């Protein structure tokens, strides 16, 4: 019996993201993944048809705070959305959602971005799928600052750091503008 996308993501988290990595000096690839998973603060939503993917991302991004989740993963194996297209959509959505303290990050297996050594795992998946991670923006930024102080990013590939952490920081002014509008 083949695994569902949800089972694949949970296996990937438990057997790769949460495990200490020699490539990161003993740090887990995602130091907060295990705690969030064990506290039931992670939700995975499987979308069957690509036409429903972005509306589902928007719905989940709008409601992540009400759901009291640290992470919502929206995933699909209906490959009618290309990697670059997904990236453009998510970048555009971040300009809206960061104001509301929500950050989106896209992952697509056809993304021709740089290969990052510490992200390479030997886990074989039964499904190919793309996904969007939805997280509270400020909480993510604060956790990132804490990890930075502890040396977590020291062994990261510089280009990958720029493409993820620095890129996320560029939304800070949008987040601050959103806070001003609400006060």
Backbone torsions as a table, in degrees:
resi	resn	phi	psi	omega
1	UNK	NA	129.7	-177.1
2	UNK	-80.9	156.9	-178.1
3	UNK	-82.0	152.8	172.7
4	UNK	-80.9	167.1	175.5
5	UNK	-60.1	-41.4	178.9
6	UNK	-58.6	-46.4	178.5
7	UNK	-62.6	-39.3	178.3
8	UNK	-62.2	-45.5	-178.7
9	UNK	-64.9	-43.5	178.6
10	UNK	-64.8	-41.0	175.7
11	UNK	-61.4	-44.7	179.9
12	UNK	-61.0	-41.4	178.5
13	UNK	-64.5	-52.8	-176.5
14	UNK	-65.2	-38.8	-172.2
15	UNK	-99.4	-3.8	177.9
16	UNK	-136.8	-61.7	-174.6
17	UNK	-60.9	-36.4	-174.5
18	UNK	-88.8	-10.5	-175.6
19	UNK	-86.5	142.6	173.8
20	UNK	-59.0	140.4	-177.6
21	UNK	-118.1	128.2	175.2
22	UNK	-61.3	-32.5	-178.7
23	UNK	-68.5	-16.8	178.8
24	UNK	-115.5	23.3	177.6
25	UNK	65.9	31.4	178.4
26	UNK	95.5	-9.2	176.9
27	UNK	-73.8	148.4	169.4
28	UNK	-72.0	151.3	178.1
29	UNK	-57.0	-41.3	174.9
30	UNK	-126.4	96.6	-173.9
31	UNK	-61.2	-19.8	-177.8
32	UNK	-101.5	-3.6	-173.9
33	UNK	-62.5	-45.8	-175.4
34	UNK	-63.8	-47.2	-179.4
35	UNK	-60.0	-45.8	-179.8
36	UNK	-62.8	-41.9	-180.0
37	UNK	-64.9	-46.8	-177.7
38	UNK	-67.2	-26.5	178.7
39	UNK	-91.6	10.6	179.4
40	UNK	57.9	39.2	179.6
41	UNK	-104.0	15.2	178.7
42	UNK	-120.1	134.1	176.6
43	UNK	-124.7	135.3	177.1
44	UNK	-118.2	127.7	-179.6
45	UNK	-117.5	120.3	176.6
46	UNK	-94.4	130.6	179.8
47	UNK	-113.1	124.2	-175.6
48	UNK	-77.3	-40.0	-176.0
49	UNK	-116.0	135.7	-176.7
50	UNK	-59.8	-28.8	179.6
51	UNK	-63.5	-22.8	179.5
52	UNK	-94.7	-5.1	-172.4
53	UNK	-64.9	-58.0	-176.6
54	UNK	-64.7	-41.0	174.4
55	UNK	-58.7	-35.2	177.9
56	UNK	-69.2	-41.4	176.5
57	UNK	-58.2	-47.3	-179.3
58	UNK	-61.7	-46.1	-180.0
59	UNK	-59.8	-46.2	-178.6
60	UNK	-68.9	-36.8	178.5
61	UNK	-65.4	-38.6	179.0
62	UNK	-66.4	-26.9	-171.6
63	UNK	-114.2	6.8	-176.4
64	UNK	-58.5	-39.3	-178.6
65	UNK	-66.4	-44.1	179.2
66	UNK	-63.8	-31.1	-178.9
67	UNK	-80.2	-10.3	179.6
68	UNK	56.8	47.1	179.2
69	UNK	-111.2	149.2	173.8
70	UNK	-87.8	-25.0	-177.3
71	UNK	-153.0	132.4	169.0
72	UNK	-120.8	128.8	177.2
73	UNK	-109.6	122.2	174.0
74	UNK	-107.4	123.3	-173.0
75	UNK	-134.9	151.4	178.4
76	UNK	-151.3	150.3	174.3
77	UNK	-112.1	13.3	176.0
78	UNK	-90.8	97.3	-169.4
79	UNK	-83.1	58.4	171.9
80	UNK	-100.9	8.5	174.3
81	UNK	-119.2	122.0	179.5
82	UNK	-80.4	161.1	-177.6
83	UNK	-57.9	-48.2	-177.9
84	UNK	-65.6	-39.1	178.9
85	UNK	-62.0	-46.1	178.5
86	UNK	-61.5	-43.6	178.5
87	UNK	-59.3	-44.1	178.6
88	UNK	-63.5	-44.1	179.2
89	UNK	-59.6	-46.5	-175.7
90	UNK	-69.3	-39.1	175.3
91	UNK	-58.9	-44.3	179.7
92	UNK	-64.5	-44.2	179.7
93	UNK	-62.9	-32.4	179.0
94	UNK	-62.2	-32.3	178.6
95	UNK	-63.3	-25.9	176.6
96	UNK	-89.9	-48.3	-170.8
97	UNK	-78.2	-28.1	178.9
98	UNK	-61.2	-33.9	175.9
99	UNK	-57.7	-29.5	179.4
100	UNK	-97.7	16.7	176.5
101	UNK	67.5	38.7	178.2
102	UNK	-132.5	132.4	-179.2
103	UNK	-121.0	138.9	-179.4
104	UNK	-116.5	141.9	176.8
105	UNK	-138.8	126.9	-176.0
106	UNK	-96.1	144.9	172.5
107	UNK	-133.8	129.4	-178.6
108	UNK	-138.5	131.4	-176.9
109	UNK	-64.7	-18.5	179.2
110	UNK	-94.1	6.1	178.1
111	UNK	-65.9	125.6	-177.2
112	UNK	-94.3	27.4	176.3
113	UNK	-67.3	176.0	-176.9
114	UNK	-63.0	147.2	174.3
115	UNK	-84.8	131.0	-177.9
116	UNK	-112.7	122.2	-171.9
117	UNK	-55.1	-46.4	-175.4
118	UNK	-71.4	-12.5	177.9
119	UNK	-93.5	-5.3	179.7
120	UNK	-79.9	122.8	177.9
121	UNK	-117.6	163.9	178.6
122	UNK	-102.7	15.3	179.8
123	UNK	-77.6	130.3	177.0
124	UNK	-92.6	128.1	177.2
125	UNK	-104.4	149.9	178.3
126	UNK	-86.3	-22.2	-177.3
127	UNK	-117.2	142.0	165.7
128	UNK	-97.6	132.5	179.9
129	UNK	-154.1	159.4	172.8
130	UNK	-111.4	160.3	-176.5
131	UNK	-153.5	159.4	172.8
132	UNK	-124.4	129.2	175.3
133	UNK	-94.0	133.0	179.9
134	UNK	-119.7	124.4	-176.4
135	UNK	-141.3	154.5	172.1
136	UNK	-64.1	124.1	-172.4
137	UNK	-62.5	-55.7	-174.5
138	UNK	-63.7	-39.0	177.2
139	UNK	-60.9	-42.3	177.9
140	UNK	-63.1	-44.2	179.1
141	UNK	-64.2	-42.9	179.1
142	UNK	-64.6	-42.3	177.3
143	UNK	-63.0	-39.1	179.1
144	UNK	-64.1	-41.3	177.5
145	UNK	-61.2	-44.2	178.7
146	UNK	-60.2	-46.4	179.3
147	UNK	-63.5	-37.2	179.7
148	UNK	-61.6	-45.6	179.8
149	UNK	-61.9	-30.7	-178.6
150	UNK	-87.8	-0.9	177.0
151	UNK	89.1	10.2	-178.0
152	UNK	-56.7	-39.9	-174.6
153	UNK	-84.3	-2.2	-175.6
154	UNK	-56.9	-34.9	-176.8
155	UNK	-99.9	5.8	178.9
156	UNK	-71.1	145.3	170.7
157	UNK	-60.7	130.7	-174.3
158	UNK	-60.9	-40.3	-179.5
159	UNK	-66.8	-41.2	178.6
160	UNK	-65.8	-39.8	176.6
161	UNK	-58.3	-46.2	179.5
162	UNK	-62.7	-42.8	-176.3
163	UNK	-73.8	-15.2	-179.9
164	UNK	-115.9	-66.4	-173.8
165	UNK	-68.8	-50.2	-178.8
166	UNK	-65.1	-41.6	177.8
167	UNK	-58.5	-45.0	179.7
168	UNK	-62.0	-38.4	-179.7
169	UNK	-64.6	-27.0	-179.1
170	UNK	-63.9	-17.8	179.1
171	UNK	-84.4	-2.0	-176.3
172	UNK	-56.4	-43.9	-178.6
173	UNK	-64.6	-34.9	177.1
174	UNK	-66.5	-43.2	177.5
175	UNK	-59.6	-46.6	-179.6
176	UNK	-63.7	-39.0	176.7
177	UNK	-61.1	-40.6	178.4
178	UNK	-63.4	-38.3	178.5
179	UNK	-66.2	-40.4	179.6
180	UNK	-63.1	-41.8	-178.8
181	UNK	-64.0	-30.6	-176.6
182	UNK	-85.6	-13.3	-178.0
183	UNK	-95.4	NA	NA
